[in-house]
């Protein structure tokens, strides 16, 4: 049985969504104006509807994120009304994380379980499918072996991230910003002043990239002022085939907050790699949507900004920390001399104003610089406060490449065949058949006073690249009795009919919440399950949960509560994993200290290979 292969692209807004479709996405995910985990990527239902109308021409699906934590009944009212509007607009699915949504009376739109639901086990995934979830988005931390096990023991479409920035904690289990707001203000205000500005409500301030001190139990520094929680970008583009064989059907690109050049570049690249994978596995795999993408640039990961790449836990645990002495980007040369903010650089590469570089020297903190001017083969940078002679340069932003990608013309077409046949003595029947074998036809009168060739007909039909159809084959009489000036109107009518026929034939999945009492796999709900409202409590109790601990974000008491939880482990990264039994391990417990002087206790669960940070 053929399995579908979906390239799933992020969309910051309508324009980005359209570009993602043109560059080869099979599906696009986008946020509404609230509750979408990316506050800076809000969109109106009207714009989402416009994206849906464009995407559906190619059978590309549009998924809408409503996957933040929901606090009040007023919020649930908004969620329900929004989902109804999205259903009427033709949205293909809604991505959720709060189980309280499953208690609402909703239209039959498919619901997907967000990565924030932390589906680490087949048992939990199977439970979710039994209550109506149509797809599960897997955590980034899973290894290939774990994904293979889940794929074998579940029967639901599985989605996995394959590229982009990562939450270093389990997605949904970082409450760092929330804790810092409470600690820094010592506030006694209403709780809602904080809740809606937490990471789980789209207001992440990337605490994982900040500088921290690491201290032992006696207050001695283990590490001073470094990026202890910072990791590289995820890159599994060379692992698409094993992931597909393991059961993944949707390959997700992160990046709704990234620039347009990033989106076009990475979608075009994943589209290309997906086609290569399916060419090798054409007996059991097909693309989710239709059409061929045409781009006039060569996609390459190093053309846009990145922080270096990792496969994360794909093949098991390894060192992931990107500290202040780490290097990433494309090596381009060395700084021979420096006078103030003017550099003499030994390089064979062409550099441009706007280029950004990581400057690195062994056992020395790395620096970031930008070229702001070029004079007499010398490079003027934006900083005078650093001395970087003899440093190596790694380009992390290629200004020329970014401009090339952003200005590149892209389009997507559906291959069609046109047949012109006699329809009686005075008329022609023009039939258009697309690559999905969908057909449409019109009839038109002959004009015996004129003759045009097949080449003329083909040229007129294929002139405008903004049309989604391109005729690649034509069957017609040698000379056709049609006026050249009438061909555009004939084309318009025929294309409109084929578009309507395609919409009628497009696969439309339905969803249904199943109101049952199927037992939840665990009897206890912990604070890491993000329960903050009465509807979620009702849902879990209905499914046999006995003990429910509210999320950290339910109140302002964060003392000794887990404000961060994940597989990433500072103890492992510093070379003191408990399995090594090192005698020189600094005295436990350890503490993280932020720039405000706040200290956070670290807790290591070595049986689970997990770390927690306590408030």
C-alpha positions in Angstrom: 0.0 0.0 0.0 1.4 3.4 -1.0 2.1 5.7 1.9 2.0 9.5 1.6 5.1 11.6 2.2 4.3 15.1 3.4 6.8 18.1 3.5 5.3 20.4 6.2 6.5 24.0 6.1 6.1 26.9 8.5 4.2 30.0 7.6 4.7 33.3 9.4 1.9 34.9 7.4 0.0 34.7 4.1 2.9 35.8 1.9 5.2 33.2 3.5 2.6 30.5 3.3 2.2 31.1 -0.5 5.9 31.0 -1.0 6.1 27.7 1.0 3.5 26.2 -1.4 5.4 27.5 -4.5 8.7 26.1 -3.2 7.3 22.6 -2.8 5.5 22.1 0.5 2.8 19.4 0.8 1.3 21.2 3.8 1.7 24.4 5.7 1.1 25.2 9.4 0.1 28.7 10.5 -1.2 30.5 13.6 -4.3 32.5 14.3 -4.2 35.8 16.2 -4.0 34.0 19.6 -3.0 30.7 21.2 -0.4 29.7 18.7 2.9 29.4 20.6 4.5 32.1 18.4 3.1 35.5 19.4 4.9 37.4 16.6 3.3 35.2 13.9 -0.4 36.0 14.4 -2.8 35.9 11.5 -6.5 36.7 10.9 -8.9 34.0 9.9 -9.4 36.0 6.6 -5.7 35.7 5.7 -5.7 32.0 6.6 -8.7 31.5 4.3 -6.8 33.2 1.4 -3.9 30.8 2.1 -6.2 27.8 2.1 -7.8 28.8 -1.2 -4.3 29.1 -2.8 -2.9 26.0 -1.3 -5.9 23.8 -2.1 -5.3 24.4 -5.8 -2.3 22.0 -5.4 -4.0 19.8 -2.8 -1.6 21.3 -0.3 -3.1 21.2 3.2 -3.2 24.0 5.8 -3.0 23.2 9.5 -3.7 25.9 12.1 -2.0 26.1 15.5 -4.1 26.6 18.6 -1.6 24.7 20.7 -0.9 27.0 23.7 -2.2 26.4 27.2 -5.7 27.5 27.8 -6.6 29.1 31.2 -10.2 30.4 31.3 -13.7 29.6 30.1 -13.5 32.8 28.1 -10.4 31.4 26.3 -12.3 28.2 25.5 -15.2 30.3 24.0 -12.7 32.0 21.7 -11.1 28.6 20.8 -14.5 27.1 19.9 -15.6 30.1 17.8 -12.2 30.2 16.0 -12.3 26.5 15.2 -15.8 26.9 13.8 -14.6 29.8 11.6 -11.5 27.7 10.5 -13.7 24.8 9.6 -16.0 27.0 7.5 -12.9 28.4 5.8 -11.7 25.0 4.8 -8.8 24.5 7.2 -7.5 20.9 7.0 -6.7 20.4 10.7 -6.1 22.2 14.0 -3.1 21.5 16.2 -3.9 21.4 19.9 -2.1 20.6 23.2 -4.7 21.4 25.9 -6.9 18.3 26.4 -9.7 20.6 27.6 -10.4 21.4 24.0 -11.6 17.8 23.6 -14.6 18.6 25.9 -15.9 21.3 23.5 -18.7 20.8 20.9 -16.7 21.2 17.7 -17.3 20.7 14.0 -15.8 17.6 12.4 -12.4 19.1 11.8 -9.3 16.8 12.4 -7.4 17.5 15.6 -3.6 16.9 15.8 -1.7 16.5 19.0 1.0 19.1 19.3 4.6 18.3 20.2 3.8 20.0 23.5 1.7 16.9 24.4 5.0 15.1 24.9 4.1 11.8 23.3 7.1 9.7 24.2 5.3 6.3 24.3 3.1 4.2 22.0 0.6 3.8 24.9 0.0 7.5 25.1 -0.3 7.9 21.3 -2.8 5.0 21.2 -4.9 6.6 23.9 -5.0 9.9 22.0 -6.2 8.2 18.8 -9.0 6.5 20.8 -10.3 9.9 21.9 -10.3 11.4 18.4 -6.8 12.7 17.7 -6.0 12.2 14.0 -2.2 12.8 14.1 0.6 12.9 16.7 3.6 15.2 16.4 6.5 13.4 18.1 9.1 15.0 20.4 12.4 15.9 18.9 14.2 13.9 21.6 13.2 10.5 20.2 15.9 8.2 18.7 15.3 6.3 15.5 14.9 3.1 17.5 12.2 4.7 19.6 10.4 6.0 16.5 10.6 2.6 14.9 9.0 1.1 18.0 6.2 3.7 18.1 5.6 3.3 14.3 5.3 -0.5 14.8 2.9 -0.3 17.8 0.6 2.6 16.7 -1.8 3.1 13.9 -2.0 6.8 13.4 -0.1 9.3 11.1 3.1 10.4 12.8 4.8 13.8 12.3 8.4 14.5 13.2 10.6 17.6 13.1 13.5 17.3 10.7 15.1 20.8 10.7 15.3 24.0 12.7 15.8 25.5 16.1 14.9 23.4 19.1 13.5 23.7 22.6 16.4 22.3 24.7 13.7 21.1 27.1 10.8 18.8 26.1 8.5 21.1 24.2 6.0 22.5 26.7 8.2 21.8 29.7 10.1 25.0 29.8 8.6 27.5 32.3 11.8 29.5 32.7 10.4 32.8 31.6 7.4 32.4 33.9 9.7 31.7 36.8 12.0 34.6 36.1 9.1 37.0 35.9 8.0 35.9 39.4 11.5 35.9 40.9 12.5 39.2 39.3 9.5 41.2 40.3 8.6 39.5 43.6 5.1 40.4 42.4 1.8 39.6 44.2 -0.3 40.7 41.3 -3.0 38.6 39.6 -1.6 35.4 38.1 -2.9 36.2 34.7 -0.4 39.0 34.4 2.2 36.3 34.0 0.4 33.3 32.4 -0.2 34.9 29.0 3.4 36.0 28.8 4.9 32.5 29.3 6.7 30.3 26.8 3.6 28.0 26.6 1.6 31.0 25.4 4.0 32.0 22.6 6.3 34.4 24.5 9.5 32.4 24.6 12.6 34.7 25.1 15.0 31.8 24.4 16.4 31.5 28.0 18.3 28.5 26.6 20.6 30.8 24.7 21.5 33.0 27.7 24.7 33.0 29.7 24.7 31.3 33.1 27.1 30.3 35.9 27.2 26.7 37.1 27.9 26.3 40.8 28.3 23.3 43.1 26.7 22.7 46.5 29.3 24.9 48.3 28.9 27.8 45.8 32.1 27.1 43.9 32.1 27.8 40.2 32.1 24.8 37.9 31.6 27.0 34.8 31.5 30.8 34.7 29.4 32.9 32.3 28.7 30.5 29.5 25.8 29.3 27.3 25.1 26.1 29.2 21.7 25.3 27.7 22.5 26.4 24.1 22.4 23.7 21.4 22.8 23.5 17.6 20.0 23.5 15.0 18.3 20.2 14.3 19.2 18.7 10.9 17.8 15.3 9.8 17.7 16.0 6.1 19.9 13.1 5.4 17.7 10.9 7.6 14.4 11.2 5.7 14.5 7.7 4.2 15.0 5.9 7.6 12.4 8.1 9.2 9.9 7.3 6.4 10.6 3.6 6.8 10.2 3.9 10.5 6.6 5.3 10.1 6.9 9.0 9.8 4.6 10.4 7.1 4.9 14.2 7.8 8.3 15.8 7.9 8.1 19.1 9.7 10.3 22.2 9.2 10.6 24.6 12.2 10.8 28.3 11.5 7.7 30.5 11.7 9.7 33.4 13.0 12.5 33.1 10.5 13.1 35.3 7.5 11.7 34.7 4.0 15.1 33.6 2.6 15.3 30.8 5.2 11.8 29.6 4.4 12.3 29.5 0.6 15.7 27.9 0.9 14.9 25.1 3.3 11.5 24.2 1.8 13.1 24.0 -1.7 15.9 21.8 -0.3 13.5 19.4 1.6 11.3 19.2 -1.5 14.3 18.2 -3.5 15.4 15.6 -1.0 11.9 14.2 -0.6 11.7 13.6 -4.3 15.1 11.8 -4.2 13.8 9.5 -1.4 10.6 8.7 -3.2 12.5 8.0 -6.4 14.3 5.2 -4.6 11.1 4.0 -2.8 8.5 4.7 -5.5 6.8 1.3 -5.0 5.4 2.3 -1.6 5.7 6.1 -1.3 4.0 9.1 -3.0 4.0 12.9 -2.3 1.1 14.2 -0.4 0.2 17.1 -2.8 0.5 17.7 -6.5 2.5 19.9 -8.8 6.1 20.7 -9.7 8.0 23.6 -8.1 10.3 25.8 -10.2 12.9 28.0 -8.4 15.7 30.0 -9.9 18.2 29.5 -7.1 20.2 26.6 -5.8 19.1 25.7 -2.3 21.9 25.2 0.2 21.8 25.1 4.0 24.9 27.3 4.4 23.3 30.2 2.4 21.2 31.3 5.4 21.9 31.8 9.1 22.4 28.7 11.3 24.1 27.8 14.5 25.6 24.6 13.3 23.7 21.3 13.1 23.0 18.3 15.2 21.1 15.0 14.7 20.2 15.4 18.4 19.2 12.0 19.9 18.6 10.3 16.5 21.4 7.8 17.1 21.5 8.1 20.9 23.0 10.7 23.3 26.1 12.7 22.5 27.5 16.1 23.4 25.1 18.9 22.2 26.2 22.1 24.0 27.1 25.0 21.8 29.2 27.0 24.3 30.7 30.5 23.8 33.9 28.9 22.4 32.1 26.8 19.8 32.3 27.3 16.1 29.7 27.1 13.4 29.0 28.5 9.9 31.2 28.3 6.8 34.9 28.8 7.3 36.1 31.6 5.0 39.5 32.7 6.2 41.6 34.4 8.9 42.0 38.0 10.2 45.5 39.1 9.3 45.4 42.5 10.8 43.1 44.9 12.7 43.1 48.7 13.0 40.2 49.8 15.2 37.1 48.4 13.4 38.9 47.9 10.0 40.0 44.3 9.2 42.5 42.9 6.7 41.1 39.4 6.0 42.9 36.6 4.2 40.2 34.8 2.2 39.4 33.5 -1.2 35.7 34.1 -0.7 33.8 37.1 -1.9 32.5 39.1 1.1 29.8 41.7 1.1 28.2 44.4 3.2 25.7 42.7 5.5 27.7 39.5 5.9 27.9 38.3 9.5 30.7 36.2 11.0 31.6 34.2 14.0 35.2 35.0 15.0 36.9 32.1 16.8 40.2 31.5 18.4 41.2 28.4 20.4 40.3 28.5 24.1 38.9 32.0 23.7 35.3 33.3 23.7 33.9 33.7 20.2 32.7 37.0 18.9 30.0 38.0 16.3 30.7 40.8 13.8 29.0 42.3 10.8 30.5 44.0 7.7 29.1 47.5 7.4 31.4 48.8 4.7 34.2 47.7 2.3 37.1 50.2 1.4 40.2 49.3 -0.6 39.8 45.5 0.1 39.6 46.3 3.8 36.4 45.4 5.8 34.8 47.8 8.2 32.9 46.0 11.0 30.3 47.2 13.5 32.4 46.8 16.6 35.4 48.6 18.0 35.3 47.0 21.4 37.1 43.7 20.5 40.5 42.6 19.4 40.3 39.7 17.0 43.6 39.7 15.1 44.5 36.0 14.2 40.9 34.9 14.7 39.4 32.5 12.2 36.2 33.7 10.5 33.1 31.6 9.9 30.4 33.2 7.8 26.9 32.7 9.4 25.0 35.2 7.2 25.7 35.4 3.5 24.1 38.7 2.4 24.4 38.2 -1.3 22.9 34.7 -1.1 20.0 35.9 1.0 19.2 38.7 -1.5 19.4 36.2 -4.3 16.9 33.8 -2.6 14.5 36.6 -1.5 14.4 38.0 -5.1 14.2 34.6 -6.8 11.1 34.0 -8.8 9.3 30.8 -7.8 6.2 29.1 -9.1 4.4 25.8 -9.0 2.6 24.1 -11.9 0.3 21.1 -12.4 1.2 19.1 -15.5 -1.8 18.9 -17.9 -2.6 17.4 -21.3 -4.9 19.3 -23.7 -7.0 17.5 -26.3 -8.8 19.4 -29.1 -11.4 17.3 -30.8 -14.2 17.8 -33.3 -17.6 18.3 -31.7 -19.9 18.2 -34.7 -19.0 20.2 -37.8 -19.1 23.6 -36.2 -17.6 23.2 -32.7 -14.5 22.0 -30.9 -14.3 20.2 -27.6 -11.3 21.2 -25.5 -10.5 18.7 -22.8 -7.8 19.3 -20.1 -6.5 16.4 -18.0 -4.1 17.0 -15.1 -1.5 14.9 -13.5 -4.1 13.5 -11.0 -6.3 12.4 -13.9 -8.9 15.1 -13.1 -10.5 16.4 -16.3 -12.5 19.4 -17.4 -13.8 20.5 -20.9 -15.5 23.3 -22.7 -16.9 23.6 -26.2 -16.4 26.5 -28.5 -17.5 27.5 -32.0 -15.2 27.2 -35.0 -14.3 30.3 -37.0 -13.6 29.0 -40.5 -12.0 32.4 -41.5 -8.9 31.8 -39.4 -6.4 29.1 -38.7 -3.8 28.7 -35.9 -1.3 26.0 -35.2 -0.9 23.8 -32.2 2.3 25.7 -31.3 0.3 29.0 -31.2 -2.4 27.4 -29.0 0.2 25.9 -26.7 2.1 29.2 -26.4 -1.0 31.2 -25.5 -2.1 28.6 -22.9 1.3 28.5 -21.2 2.2 32.2 -21.3 1.3 33.2 -17.7 3.3 31.4 -15.0 0.9 32.7 -12.3 -1.5 30.0 -13.5 -1.1 26.7 -11.7 -1.6 24.7 -15.0 1.0 24.0 -17.6 0.3 22.0 -20.7 3.1 19.5 -21.4 1.3 17.6 -24.1 -1.3 18.5 -26.8 -3.4 16.5 -29.2 -5.1 18.6 -31.8 -5.6 19.0 -35.6 -2.7 20.4 -37.5 -4.6 23.7 -38.1 -7.3 24.9 -35.6 -10.1 27.2 -36.6 -10.0 29.6 -33.6 -9.2 33.3 -33.3 -5.9 34.0 -31.5 -7.5 36.8 -29.6 -10.2 34.5 -28.2 -7.7 32.0 -26.7 -7.1 33.8 -23.4 -10.8 33.7 -22.6 -11.0 30.1 -23.6 -8.0 29.4 -21.4 -9.6 31.2 -18.5 -12.9 29.3 -18.7 -11.1 25.9 -19.1 -8.8 26.6 -16.2 -11.6 27.7 -13.9 -13.5 24.5 -14.7 -10.5 22.3 -14.0 -9.8 24.2 -10.7 -13.4 23.5 -9.7 -13.1 19.8 -10.7 -9.9 19.5 -8.6 -11.6 21.0 -5.6 -14.4 18.6 -5.9 -12.0 15.7 -6.1 -9.7 16.9 -3.3 -9.5 14.5 -0.4 -11.1 16.0 2.7 -10.5 14.3 6.0 -13.1 14.5 8.8 -12.5 14.5 12.5 -14.6 13.5 15.4 -14.0 13.8 19.2 -14.8 10.5 20.8 -16.5 11.0 24.2 -15.6 7.8 26.0 -14.0 6.5 29.2 -10.9 4.8 27.7 -8.3 4.6 30.5 -5.4 7.1 30.4 -2.1 5.2 30.5 -1.1 6.7 33.8 -3.1 7.1 37.0 -1.2 10.4 37.9 -0.9 13.7 36.1 2.2 15.7 37.0 2.9 19.4 36.7 4.7 18.6 33.4 1.4 17.7 31.8 0.3 21.3 31.8 -3.1 21.1 33.4 -4.3 24.6 34.3 -8.1 24.5 33.7 -11.2 22.8 34.9 -12.0 21.3 31.4 -8.6 19.5 31.3 -9.3 18.2 34.9 -12.7 16.9 33.8 -11.2 15.2 30.7 -8.5 13.3 32.7 -10.9 12.3 35.5 -13.3 11.0 32.9 -10.4 8.7 31.7 -9.6 7.3 35.1 -6.8 9.6 36.3 -6.8 9.7 40.1 -4.3 12.3 41.0 -3.9 15.6 39.1 -1.1 18.0 39.9 -1.6 21.4 38.3 1.1 23.0 36.1 3.7 25.4 37.5 1.9 28.1 35.6 -1.3 27.6 37.7 0.0 29.7 40.5 2.9 31.9 41.6 4.4 29.3 44.1 7.4 28.0 42.1 9.6 27.0 45.0 11.2 23.6 44.3 8.8 23.1 41.4 10.2 21.8 38.0 10.5 24.9 35.8 12.4 23.0 33.1 12.5 19.3 32.2 14.2 17.5 29.4 16.7 14.8 28.1 19.5 17.4 27.7 21.8 17.1 30.6 24.3 19.6 31.9 26.0 17.0 34.0 26.6 14.9 30.9 27.8 17.9 28.9 30.3 18.8 31.5 31.8 15.3 31.5 30.4 14.2 34.9 27.7 11.7 33.8 26.9 9.4 36.8 27.7 6.4 34.7 31.4 7.5 34.5 31.7 7.4 38.4 34.2 10.2 38.4 35.7 10.8 41.8 36.3 14.5 41.1 32.6 15.2 40.4 31.8 18.6 42.0 29.6 18.3 45.1 25.9 17.9 44.5 23.4 19.6 44.2 24.4 21.9 41.4 22.9 25.3 40.7 22.4 27.5 37.7 22.7 31.2 38.3 21.2 33.7 35.8 22.3 37.3 35.0 19.9 38.6 37.7 21.6 36.6 40.4 18.7 34.1 40.7 19.8 30.5 41.5 18.0 27.4 40.3 18.7 24.0 41.6 19.5 21.2 39.1 18.0 17.7 39.6 19.3 14.7 37.7 17.1 11.6 37.2 19.8 9.2 36.0 17.4 6.3 35.7 15.3 8.2 33.1 18.4 10.1 31.7 16.6 13.4 32.3 17.4 16.7 34.0 15.1 19.2 35.7 15.6 22.7 36.8 13.8 23.7 40.0 12.4 27.1 40.9 
